[in-house]
């Protein structure tokens, strides 16, 4: 995938994940944004070759929540 297309996908999915962190995690927008951008999950998501961008925002939120609660990320098979 070319960089422009990947950047477009990131611009769509990241706000969706942050909204879920706000709604489900009870964080304010600033805290939710900082926590997501500082997460290991985000560092992997921003690498196109990990293919995590193909997961839904809800799946990504679940991985983020797991990382926050356990310090680990259990990726779905095929991810």
C-alpha positions in Angstrom: 0.0 0.0 0.0 1.3 3.4 -0.8 2.0 5.9 2.0 -0.8 8.3 1.0 -3.4 5.5 1.2 -2.0 4.2 4.5 -2.0 7.8 6.0 -5.7 8.1 4.9 -6.6 4.9 6.7 -4.8 6.1 9.9 -6.7 9.4 9.7 -10.0 7.5 9.7 -9.3 4.7 12.3 -7.3 6.6 15.0 -10.1 9.0 15.9 -12.5 6.1 16.1 -10.3 4.2 18.5 -9.8 7.3 20.6 -13.6 7.8 20.8 -13.9 4.3 22.1 -11.3 4.9 24.7 -13.2 8.0 25.8 -16.6 6.2 25.8 -15.5 2.8 27.2 -12.5 3.8 29.3 -14.0 7.0 30.8 -11.0 9.2 29.9 -11.3 12.8 28.8 -10.2 13.5 25.2 -6.7 14.7 26.0 -5.9 11.8 28.3 -7.4 9.2 25.8 -5.4 10.7 23.0 -2.1 10.7 24.9 -2.6 7.2 26.3 -3.3 5.8 22.8 -0.4 7.6 21.1 2.0 6.5 23.9 0.9 2.9 23.7 2.8 0.0 22.2 -0.3 -0.8 20.2 -0.1 2.6 18.4 3.6 2.2 17.7 2.7 -1.1 16.0 -0.4 0.3 14.2 1.6 3.1 12.6 3.8 0.5 10.9 2.0 -0.5 7.7 3.7 -3.9 7.5 2.1 -5.1 10.8 -1.3 -5.0 9.0 -3.0 -4.0 12.2 -4.8 -1.2 10.3 -7.1 -3.8 8.8 -8.7 -4.5 12.3 -11.8 -2.6 13.3 -11.7 0.2 15.7 -13.5 -2.0 18.2 -10.9 -4.7 17.9 -8.1 -2.2 18.2 -9.8 -0.7 21.3 -9.9 -4.2 22.8 -6.2 -4.7 22.2 -5.5 -1.3 23.7 -7.6 -2.1 26.8 -5.8 -5.4 27.2 -2.4 -3.6 27.0 -3.5 -1.1 29.6 -4.8 -3.7 32.0 -2.2 -6.4 31.6 0.8 -4.8 29.9 0.5 -7.4 27.1 -1.2 -7.5 23.7 -2.7 -10.8 22.4 -3.1 -10.3 18.7 -6.0 -12.1 16.9 -4.9 -15.0 14.7 -4.1 -13.6 11.2 -3.3 -10.1 12.5 
